[in-house]
Amino acid sequence: MHLSQRPLKAVLSTALIAVIGLGLAACAGDKPVALPCPEILIVADGAKLTRFKPGAGRDIIDVLHEEEIVGFAHSCEYDIDESGAGDLTVWLAPTIVSTRGPANQTGDTDFDYIVATADANKNILSKKRYPLVLRYAENVPNFKWQRPEPHEFVMPLKAGQSGKNFVVYLSLALNRMELDYQRKNR
């Protein structure tokens, strides 16, 4: 059986038109638009912590431990009605590197970190301090820790708001002397 060129060209043209039509339909369909998560910022002044043993010494031999927030994992999910009002849930798991200092005789480190949520005008909406105690394995001078279960924050949304209307701040908790030390040694 012999096929002529004309019917084959017609079949190919029809197939090409169908593929283009499907592509255009996918672009114009009711596919949900991904809404943004809030921006998450590591506060510059709170990104690092150097904790010294009690006393006046501020030399390298006086360091108990040092921490640095090196990143985070995060995601978010919207639960909104037809008007666009509802809730935005954010999950956040910070990653912190901890280094044991020469003055650390106990093999552990304890410090706090802070997670704060704010509106687009930087007005703090919530702020929570999380204590953390980490134990160094014997002969291990440092390690990377990531929170195994992320923190969960629910932010109420007014109609028309999205993650762009919020920011989440992540910081180590420093006292005044630790803050001054970090500012001088940045």
Buried (B, 14 or more C-beta within 10 A) or exposed (E): EEEEEEEEEEEEEEEEEEEEEEEEEEEEEEEEEEBBBBEBEBBEEBBBBBBBBEEEEEEEEBBBBBBBBBBBEBEBEBEBEEEBEBEBEBBBBBBBBBBBBEBBEEEEBEBBBBBBBBBEEEEEBEEEEEEBEBEBEEEEEEBEBEBEEBBEBEBEBEEEBBBEBBBBBBBBBBEEEBBEBBEEEE
